[in-house]
């Protein structure tokens, strides 16, 4: 199991398979972001740059949705939301 510290919770426990998948998604998001930045800084014809940025944005959105989906499968989002809600209500409920 992998423990991920989170500011809204003391700790979130994620099994290794989900942690590896999430790490892969985060690296993919970072790579797409860097590629988008380099396209913006390039000397490409604006029409072509816009097409490339549009395609990269779609890929970035897909990678983000995959990451969210894996967080839900790992039950991290539901867990984090429960902890946040319970903390806001004045304590953990059992």
C-alpha positions as CSV (number, residue, x, y, z in Angstrom):
1,X,0.0,0.0,0.0
2,X,1.1,3.6,-0.7
3,X,0.2,6.4,1.7
4,X,-0.3,9.8,0.2
5,X,-0.4,12.8,2.5
6,X,-3.2,15.2,1.7
7,X,-3.9,18.5,3.3
8,X,-7.6,17.7,3.7
9,X,-6.9,14.4,5.4
10,X,-4.3,12.9,7.7
11,X,-3.4,10.3,5.1
12,X,-4.9,8.5,2.2
13,X,-4.1,4.9,1.5
14,X,-3.8,3.9,-2.1
15,X,-2.8,0.4,-3.3
16,X,0.3,0.2,-5.4
17,X,-1.5,-0.5,-8.7
18,X,-3.6,2.6,-8.4
19,X,-0.6,4.7,-7.3
20,X,1.4,3.6,-10.3
21,X,-1.5,4.4,-12.7
22,X,-2.0,7.8,-11.1
23,X,1.7,8.5,-11.4
24,X,1.6,7.6,-15.1
25,X,-1.3,10.0,-15.6
26,X,0.5,12.8,-13.8
27,X,3.6,12.3,-15.9
28,X,1.5,12.3,-19.1
29,X,-0.2,15.6,-18.0
30,X,3.1,17.2,-17.3
31,X,4.5,16.1,-20.7
32,X,1.4,17.5,-22.5
33,X,1.7,20.7,-20.6
34,X,5.4,21.1,-21.5
35,X,4.6,20.3,-25.2
36,X,1.8,22.9,-25.2
37,X,4.2,25.5,-23.7
38,X,6.9,24.8,-26.4
39,X,4.2,25.1,-29.2
40,X,3.2,28.5,-27.8
41,X,6.9,29.6,-27.8
42,X,7.5,28.2,-31.3
43,X,7.6,30.0,-34.6
44,X,4.8,27.9,-36.0
45,X,2.2,29.6,-38.3
46,X,-0.6,30.6,-35.9
47,X,-3.2,28.5,-37.7
48,X,-1.0,25.4,-37.3
49,X,-0.1,26.2,-33.7
50,X,-3.9,26.6,-32.9
51,X,-4.6,23.2,-34.4
52,X,-1.7,21.6,-32.4
53,X,-2.8,23.3,-29.2
54,X,-6.4,22.2,-29.7
55,X,-5.3,18.6,-30.2
56,X,-3.0,18.8,-27.1
57,X,-5.8,20.3,-25.1
58,X,-8.1,17.3,-25.9
59,X,-5.3,14.9,-24.9
60,X,-4.7,16.9,-21.7
61,X,-8.4,16.7,-20.9
62,X,-8.5,13.0,-21.6
63,X,-5.5,12.4,-19.3
64,X,-7.1,14.5,-16.6
65,X,-10.4,12.5,-16.9
66,X,-8.4,9.2,-16.7
67,X,-6.7,10.5,-13.6
68,X,-10.0,11.4,-12.0
69,X,-11.5,8.0,-13.0
70,X,-8.6,6.2,-11.4
71,X,-8.9,8.3,-8.2
72,X,-12.6,7.3,-8.0
73,X,-11.7,3.6,-8.7
74,X,-9.2,3.8,-5.8
75,X,-12.0,5.3,-3.7
76,X,-9.6,8.3,-2.9
77,X,-12.0,11.0,-4.0
78,X,-14.9,9.6,-2.0
79,X,-12.7,9.1,1.0
80,X,-11.2,12.6,0.8
81,X,-14.6,14.2,0.4
82,X,-15.9,12.3,3.5
83,X,-13.0,13.4,5.6
84,X,-13.3,17.0,4.4
85,X,-17.0,17.0,5.0
86,X,-16.7,15.4,8.4
87,X,-13.9,17.8,9.4
88,X,-16.0,20.8,8.4
89,X,-18.9,19.4,10.5
90,X,-16.8,19.3,13.6
91,X,-15.2,15.9,13.7
92,X,-15.0,12.4,12.3
93,X,-18.2,10.4,12.3
94,X,-18.1,6.7,12.8
